[in-house]
Each structure stands twice: as structure tokens, then as C-alpha cells.
Amino acid sequence: MLTWRQETLAAKLQERANEILDRAKKGESLKTIGESMGIAPLISNPPLARGGETPEFSRLLTQSVFAAKAGGIVSGPVSFGQSVIVAQVKAITTNEDPSEAQIAPLYTQRIRQSVAGDIAGSFTNWVRTAHPASIYEDRIQSSGSGAAEIR
């Protein structure tokens, strides 16, 4: 349960975030808004992974970021602590499927390894069939050393 102080702080933070959002939606830059309000300077984060949570971006904020279009302004709570982040989505990038030219060498290598393994296995099986080994267990038992005589 939140205390009165925590509830009051959360309400004031959300109020400020809403003010920033309103001004940004009217076309004012986040940098200008931040400077005029005397709040933390802008920082650029590295690309954000979908569905993840970072020390700064809560899961709720991450969901808002991925729901926005490039250039969109979103806000949400930080992961830990009592702050609200207002962020602008600069760009959206996707991981594209690799082309055939990029994956062909990988498959070629895997096929070569598989064929080499098949050849080695076939040769080993042929040697075992053509030249069977006999193990004389009675000699192992009588020697007591545990060494086997293989012919």
C-alpha cells in the first residue's frame, strides 16, 4: 500500500509528464521543454529490445514505446524508483531475414560436417563387420588384472 507521500509524489510526477506530453504533441522539442522546466537533460538510449525491462524502462514503458510510431512521444514509470520518463521514439528497426547468399555458406559447412560424419561412421561399421574382434572373457577372469586380450 502506498503512503500518502508516495501517492502525492506519483501524482505530481504524472502531472509533469502529462504537461511535457501536451507540449511535445504541439510540436515543441523535448530538449526545449526540459530546459524550460529545469528537469533532467535528455539522454539517448541504445536500441531497446521488445518485451524487455531495463533499469530505466519499466515493462509498461517498453510496451508504450513499441506501440508508438517513429517520432511518437510516450511516457511511463521507471523500473526502479519513483520517476516518470517521457521519451520520443527516434526510429524503429527490425531484424530482417538473412538472404540466401548469407546463409548458404553456413548450410554448406553443416552438410560437409554431416557427410564427413556419415562416411566415418560407415567406415567404422564396415571395419567392425569385416574384422570382428573377439574378447576372451575367461582369460580376463583368470588374469585378475582386468586387461583383455583382443584378437
WOLINZI-V931660 format. One record per pair of residues at least 6 apart in sequence whose C-alpha atoms are under 6 Angstrom apart, sorted by the first residue. I is the first residue (numbers start at 0). J is the second residue. D is the distance in whole Angstrom. If there is no record, write none. Layout:
BEGIN
<<I,J,D> <I,J,D>>
END
This chain:
BEGIN
<<52,58,5> <54,78,6> <55,77,5> <55,78,5> <56,77,5> <56,78,6> <57,77,5> <57,78,4> <60,75,5> <69,88,5> <69,89,6> <69,90,5> <70,87,6> <70,88,5> <70,89,5> <71,87,6> <71,88,5> <72,86,6> <72,87,4> <73,85,6> <73,86,5> <74,84,5> <74,85,4> <75,83,5> <75,84,6> <76,82,6> <76,83,4> <77,83,6> <132,150,6> <133,149,6> <133,150,6> <134,149,5> <139,145,6> <139,147,5>>
END
